[in-house]
Amino acid sequence: MAEEVPKIKIMKGATADLSAATFQIHDESHTIGNALRWMLMKNPKVEFCGYSVPHPSENTIQVRIQMYDKLSSLAALIQALSDLDDLCVAVGDAYDTSLKTDSYERWVEQS
């Protein structure tokens, strides 16, 4: 049986209070990395945030977060993931509503 890899791991070098840390997120790519960086930077308590893909053949990203006032970067990451999830749900709901109520040209497949 293969060893299970944790979804998120705190990399070496994090400060003891986690006010600055790099998180490795397994099985993700630029798609979530850029959206997550954007969401984190909307938080005024985040001093710095950036992400990278260490190597194209590895399916991981690394997200670096540095906070003002010794606040927790882990708490900021969890909040950003929750906010990003809420945003995706809102966009999905708006899209579904638009498809049902708005007027679009519809192509019907003919047999």
PyMOL commands that place a pseudoatom at each C-alpha (Angstrom):
pseudoatom trace, name=CA, resn=MET, resi=1, chain=A, elem=C, hetatm=0, pos=[0.000, 0.000, 0.000]
pseudoatom trace, name=CA, resn=ALA, resi=2, chain=A, elem=C, hetatm=0, pos=[1.367, 3.436, -0.941]
pseudoatom trace, name=CA, resn=GLU, resi=3, chain=A, elem=C, hetatm=0, pos=[2.234, 5.928, 1.778]
pseudoatom trace, name=CA, resn=GLU, resi=4, chain=A, elem=C, hetatm=0, pos=[-0.406, 8.638, 2.102]
pseudoatom trace, name=CA, resn=VAL, resi=5, chain=A, elem=C, hetatm=0, pos=[0.996, 12.129, 1.560]
pseudoatom trace, name=CA, resn=PRO, resi=6, chain=A, elem=C, hetatm=0, pos=[-0.537, 14.960, 3.632]
pseudoatom trace, name=CA, resn=LYS, resi=7, chain=A, elem=C, hetatm=0, pos=[-2.405, 17.553, 1.530]
pseudoatom trace, name=CA, resn=ILE, resi=8, chain=A, elem=C, hetatm=0, pos=[-0.682, 20.505, 3.239]
pseudoatom trace, name=CA, resn=LYS, resi=9, chain=A, elem=C, hetatm=0, pos=[2.689, 20.417, 4.938]
pseudoatom trace, name=CA, resn=ILE, resi=10, chain=A, elem=C, hetatm=0, pos=[4.585, 23.187, 6.745]
pseudoatom trace, name=CA, resn=MET, resi=11, chain=A, elem=C, hetatm=0, pos=[8.092, 23.358, 5.311]
pseudoatom trace, name=CA, resn=LYS, resi=12, chain=A, elem=C, hetatm=0, pos=[11.261, 23.721, 7.380]
pseudoatom trace, name=CA, resn=GLY, resi=13, chain=A, elem=C, hetatm=0, pos=[12.241, 27.272, 8.231]
pseudoatom trace, name=CA, resn=ALA, resi=14, chain=A, elem=C, hetatm=0, pos=[8.883, 28.492, 9.545]
pseudoatom trace, name=CA, resn=THR, resi=15, chain=A, elem=C, hetatm=0, pos=[9.008, 30.872, 12.476]
pseudoatom trace, name=CA, resn=ALA, resi=16, chain=A, elem=C, hetatm=0, pos=[7.994, 29.391, 15.837]
pseudoatom trace, name=CA, resn=ASP, resi=17, chain=A, elem=C, hetatm=0, pos=[4.818, 31.517, 15.961]
pseudoatom trace, name=CA, resn=LEU, resi=18, chain=A, elem=C, hetatm=0, pos=[4.031, 30.706, 12.284]
pseudoatom trace, name=CA, resn=SER, resi=19, chain=A, elem=C, hetatm=0, pos=[3.961, 34.411, 11.411]
pseudoatom trace, name=CA, resn=ALA, resi=20, chain=A, elem=C, hetatm=0, pos=[6.092, 33.451, 8.404]
pseudoatom trace, name=CA, resn=ALA, resi=21, chain=A, elem=C, hetatm=0, pos=[5.938, 30.013, 6.833]
pseudoatom trace, name=CA, resn=THR, resi=22, chain=A, elem=C, hetatm=0, pos=[6.076, 28.139, 3.562]
pseudoatom trace, name=CA, resn=PHE, resi=23, chain=A, elem=C, hetatm=0, pos=[3.351, 25.578, 2.989]
pseudoatom trace, name=CA, resn=GLN, resi=24, chain=A, elem=C, hetatm=0, pos=[3.661, 22.743, 0.496]
pseudoatom trace, name=CA, resn=ILE, resi=25, chain=A, elem=C, hetatm=0, pos=[0.323, 21.783, -1.025]
pseudoatom trace, name=CA, resn=HIS, resi=26, chain=A, elem=C, hetatm=0, pos=[0.311, 18.347, -2.599]
pseudoatom trace, name=CA, resn=ASP, resi=27, chain=A, elem=C, hetatm=0, pos=[-1.513, 17.479, -5.823]
pseudoatom trace, name=CA, resn=GLU, resi=28, chain=A, elem=C, hetatm=0, pos=[-2.099, 21.098, -6.906]
pseudoatom trace, name=CA, resn=SER, resi=29, chain=A, elem=C, hetatm=0, pos=[-0.804, 23.427, -9.617]
pseudoatom trace, name=CA, resn=HIS, resi=30, chain=A, elem=C, hetatm=0, pos=[-0.798, 27.045, -10.832]
pseudoatom trace, name=CA, resn=THR, resi=31, chain=A, elem=C, hetatm=0, pos=[-4.600, 26.975, -10.998]
pseudoatom trace, name=CA, resn=ILE, resi=32, chain=A, elem=C, hetatm=0, pos=[-5.071, 26.960, -7.220]
pseudoatom trace, name=CA, resn=GLY, resi=33, chain=A, elem=C, hetatm=0, pos=[-1.721, 28.649, -6.532]
pseudoatom trace, name=CA, resn=ASN, resi=34, chain=A, elem=C, hetatm=0, pos=[-2.533, 31.898, -8.282]
pseudoatom trace, name=CA, resn=ALA, resi=35, chain=A, elem=C, hetatm=0, pos=[-6.115, 32.047, -6.976]
pseudoatom trace, name=CA, resn=LEU, resi=36, chain=A, elem=C, hetatm=0, pos=[-4.933, 31.330, -3.434]
pseudoatom trace, name=CA, resn=ARG, resi=37, chain=A, elem=C, hetatm=0, pos=[-2.195, 33.971, -3.665]
pseudoatom trace, name=CA, resn=TRP, resi=38, chain=A, elem=C, hetatm=0, pos=[-4.783, 36.496, -4.861]
pseudoatom trace, name=CA, resn=MET, resi=39, chain=A, elem=C, hetatm=0, pos=[-7.146, 35.647, -1.996]
pseudoatom trace, name=CA, resn=LEU, resi=40, chain=A, elem=C, hetatm=0, pos=[-4.347, 35.853, 0.585]
pseudoatom trace, name=CA, resn=MET, resi=41, chain=A, elem=C, hetatm=0, pos=[-3.196, 39.245, -0.700]
pseudoatom trace, name=CA, resn=LYS, resi=42, chain=A, elem=C, hetatm=0, pos=[-6.724, 40.613, -0.216]
pseudoatom trace, name=CA, resn=ASN, resi=43, chain=A, elem=C, hetatm=0, pos=[-6.153, 40.125, 3.534]
pseudoatom trace, name=CA, resn=PRO, resi=44, chain=A, elem=C, hetatm=0, pos=[-4.659, 43.403, 4.888]
pseudoatom trace, name=CA, resn=LYS, resi=45, chain=A, elem=C, hetatm=0, pos=[-2.866, 41.463, 7.646]
pseudoatom trace, name=CA, resn=VAL, resi=46, chain=A, elem=C, hetatm=0, pos=[-0.765, 39.564, 5.070]
pseudoatom trace, name=CA, resn=GLU, resi=47, chain=A, elem=C, hetatm=0, pos=[2.563, 41.304, 4.510]
pseudoatom trace, name=CA, resn=PHE, resi=48, chain=A, elem=C, hetatm=0, pos=[3.775, 39.020, 1.704]
pseudoatom trace, name=CA, resn=CYS, resi=49, chain=A, elem=C, hetatm=0, pos=[2.470, 36.046, -0.206]
pseudoatom trace, name=CA, resn=GLY, resi=50, chain=A, elem=C, hetatm=0, pos=[3.901, 34.222, -3.171]
pseudoatom trace, name=CA, resn=TYR, resi=51, chain=A, elem=C, hetatm=0, pos=[3.766, 30.738, -4.613]
pseudoatom trace, name=CA, resn=SER, resi=52, chain=A, elem=C, hetatm=0, pos=[5.945, 28.585, -6.791]
pseudoatom trace, name=CA, resn=VAL, resi=53, chain=A, elem=C, hetatm=0, pos=[5.926, 25.226, -8.523]
pseudoatom trace, name=CA, resn=PRO, resi=54, chain=A, elem=C, hetatm=0, pos=[9.277, 23.723, -7.463]
pseudoatom trace, name=CA, resn=HIS, resi=55, chain=A, elem=C, hetatm=0, pos=[9.559, 21.399, -10.445]
pseudoatom trace, name=CA, resn=PRO, resi=56, chain=A, elem=C, hetatm=0, pos=[7.209, 20.694, -13.382]
pseudoatom trace, name=CA, resn=SER, resi=57, chain=A, elem=C, hetatm=0, pos=[7.334, 16.946, -12.805]
pseudoatom trace, name=CA, resn=GLU, resi=58, chain=A, elem=C, hetatm=0, pos=[6.267, 17.295, -9.150]
pseudoatom trace, name=CA, resn=ASN, resi=59, chain=A, elem=C, hetatm=0, pos=[2.575, 17.859, -8.613]
pseudoatom trace, name=CA, resn=THR, resi=60, chain=A, elem=C, hetatm=0, pos=[3.005, 20.306, -5.708]
pseudoatom trace, name=CA, resn=ILE, resi=61, chain=A, elem=C, hetatm=0, pos=[3.051, 24.022, -5.092]
pseudoatom trace, name=CA, resn=GLN, resi=62, chain=A, elem=C, hetatm=0, pos=[4.717, 25.976, -2.314]
pseudoatom trace, name=CA, resn=VAL, resi=63, chain=A, elem=C, hetatm=0, pos=[2.976, 29.004, -0.825]
pseudoatom trace, name=CA, resn=ARG, resi=64, chain=A, elem=C, hetatm=0, pos=[5.001, 31.480, 1.255]
pseudoatom trace, name=CA, resn=ILE, resi=65, chain=A, elem=C, hetatm=0, pos=[3.027, 33.676, 3.669]
pseudoatom trace, name=CA, resn=GLN, resi=66, chain=A, elem=C, hetatm=0, pos=[4.391, 36.405, 5.931]
pseudoatom trace, name=CA, resn=MET, resi=67, chain=A, elem=C, hetatm=0, pos=[2.087, 38.207, 8.338]
pseudoatom trace, name=CA, resn=TYR, resi=68, chain=A, elem=C, hetatm=0, pos=[2.133, 41.587, 10.076]
pseudoatom trace, name=CA, resn=ASP, resi=69, chain=A, elem=C, hetatm=0, pos=[2.076, 41.764, 13.895]
pseudoatom trace, name=CA, resn=LYS, resi=70, chain=A, elem=C, hetatm=0, pos=[3.183, 38.146, 14.419]
pseudoatom trace, name=CA, resn=LEU, resi=71, chain=A, elem=C, hetatm=0, pos=[-0.245, 36.820, 13.371]
pseudoatom trace, name=CA, resn=SER, resi=72, chain=A, elem=C, hetatm=0, pos=[-0.587, 33.196, 12.232]
pseudoatom trace, name=CA, resn=SER, resi=73, chain=A, elem=C, hetatm=0, pos=[0.065, 32.459, 8.560]
pseudoatom trace, name=CA, resn=LEU, resi=74, chain=A, elem=C, hetatm=0, pos=[-1.713, 29.124, 9.056]
pseudoatom trace, name=CA, resn=ALA, resi=75, chain=A, elem=C, hetatm=0, pos=[-4.893, 30.909, 10.159]
pseudoatom trace, name=CA, resn=ALA, resi=76, chain=A, elem=C, hetatm=0, pos=[-4.602, 33.199, 7.124]
pseudoatom trace, name=CA, resn=LEU, resi=77, chain=A, elem=C, hetatm=0, pos=[-4.169, 30.184, 4.815]
pseudoatom trace, name=CA, resn=ILE, resi=78, chain=A, elem=C, hetatm=0, pos=[-7.202, 28.416, 6.269]
pseudoatom trace, name=CA, resn=GLN, resi=79, chain=A, elem=C, hetatm=0, pos=[-9.303, 31.589, 5.963]
pseudoatom trace, name=CA, resn=ALA, resi=80, chain=A, elem=C, hetatm=0, pos=[-8.167, 32.161, 2.361]
pseudoatom trace, name=CA, resn=LEU, resi=81, chain=A, elem=C, hetatm=0, pos=[-9.031, 28.569, 1.410]
pseudoatom trace, name=CA, resn=SER, resi=82, chain=A, elem=C, hetatm=0, pos=[-12.486, 28.984, 2.967]
pseudoatom trace, name=CA, resn=ASP, resi=83, chain=A, elem=C, hetatm=0, pos=[-13.032, 32.334, 1.221]
pseudoatom trace, name=CA, resn=LEU, resi=84, chain=A, elem=C, hetatm=0, pos=[-11.891, 30.857, -2.104]
pseudoatom trace, name=CA, resn=ASP, resi=85, chain=A, elem=C, hetatm=0, pos=[-14.321, 27.970, -1.668]
pseudoatom trace, name=CA, resn=ASP, resi=86, chain=A, elem=C, hetatm=0, pos=[-17.155, 30.420, -0.921]
pseudoatom trace, name=CA, resn=LEU, resi=87, chain=A, elem=C, hetatm=0, pos=[-16.254, 32.441, -4.020]
pseudoatom trace, name=CA, resn=CYS, resi=88, chain=A, elem=C, hetatm=0, pos=[-16.316, 29.327, -6.220]
pseudoatom trace, name=CA, resn=VAL, resi=89, chain=A, elem=C, hetatm=0, pos=[-19.750, 28.367, -4.865]
pseudoatom trace, name=CA, resn=ALA, resi=90, chain=A, elem=C, hetatm=0, pos=[-21.073, 31.898, -5.509]
pseudoatom trace, name=CA, resn=VAL, resi=91, chain=A, elem=C, hetatm=0, pos=[-19.732, 31.935, -9.084]
pseudoatom trace, name=CA, resn=GLY, resi=92, chain=A, elem=C, hetatm=0, pos=[-21.174, 28.461, -9.729]
pseudoatom trace, name=CA, resn=ASP, resi=93, chain=A, elem=C, hetatm=0, pos=[-24.579, 29.485, -8.377]
pseudoatom trace, name=CA, resn=ALA, resi=94, chain=A, elem=C, hetatm=0, pos=[-24.616, 32.678, -10.462]
pseudoatom trace, name=CA, resn=TYR, resi=95, chain=A, elem=C, hetatm=0, pos=[-23.663, 30.695, -13.573]
pseudoatom trace, name=CA, resn=ASP, resi=96, chain=A, elem=C, hetatm=0, pos=[-26.423, 28.113, -12.988]
pseudoatom trace, name=CA, resn=THR, resi=97, chain=A, elem=C, hetatm=0, pos=[-28.990, 30.859, -12.401]
pseudoatom trace, name=CA, resn=SER, resi=98, chain=A, elem=C, hetatm=0, pos=[-27.907, 32.686, -15.544]
pseudoatom trace, name=CA, resn=LEU, resi=99, chain=A, elem=C, hetatm=0, pos=[-28.212, 29.534, -17.638]
pseudoatom trace, name=CA, resn=LYS, resi=100, chain=A, elem=C, hetatm=0, pos=[-31.762, 28.959, -16.396]
pseudoatom trace, name=CA, resn=THR, resi=101, chain=A, elem=C, hetatm=0, pos=[-33.086, 32.524, -16.574]
pseudoatom trace, name=CA, resn=ASP, resi=102, chain=A, elem=C, hetatm=0, pos=[-31.160, 34.483, -19.215]
pseudoatom trace, name=CA, resn=SER, resi=103, chain=A, elem=C, hetatm=0, pos=[-31.860, 34.436, -22.920]
pseudoatom trace, name=CA, resn=TYR, resi=104, chain=A, elem=C, hetatm=0, pos=[-29.209, 32.619, -24.934]
pseudoatom trace, name=CA, resn=GLU, resi=105, chain=A, elem=C, hetatm=0, pos=[-29.096, 31.311, -28.460]
pseudoatom trace, name=CA, resn=ARG, resi=106, chain=A, elem=C, hetatm=0, pos=[-29.352, 27.556, -28.059]
pseudoatom trace, name=CA, resn=TRP, resi=107, chain=A, elem=C, hetatm=0, pos=[-28.125, 25.093, -30.608]
pseudoatom trace, name=CA, resn=VAL, resi=108, chain=A, elem=C, hetatm=0, pos=[-30.107, 21.923, -30.871]
pseudoatom trace, name=CA, resn=GLU, resi=109, chain=A, elem=C, hetatm=0, pos=[-28.331, 18.876, -32.183]
pseudoatom trace, name=CA, resn=GLN, resi=110, chain=A, elem=C, hetatm=0, pos=[-30.204, 17.457, -35.165]
pseudoatom trace, name=CA, resn=SER, resi=111, chain=A, elem=C, hetatm=0, pos=[-30.317, 13.742, -35.814]
for i in range(1, 111): cmd.bond("trace and resi %d" % i, "trace and resi %d" % (i + 1))
show_as sticks, trace
zoom trace
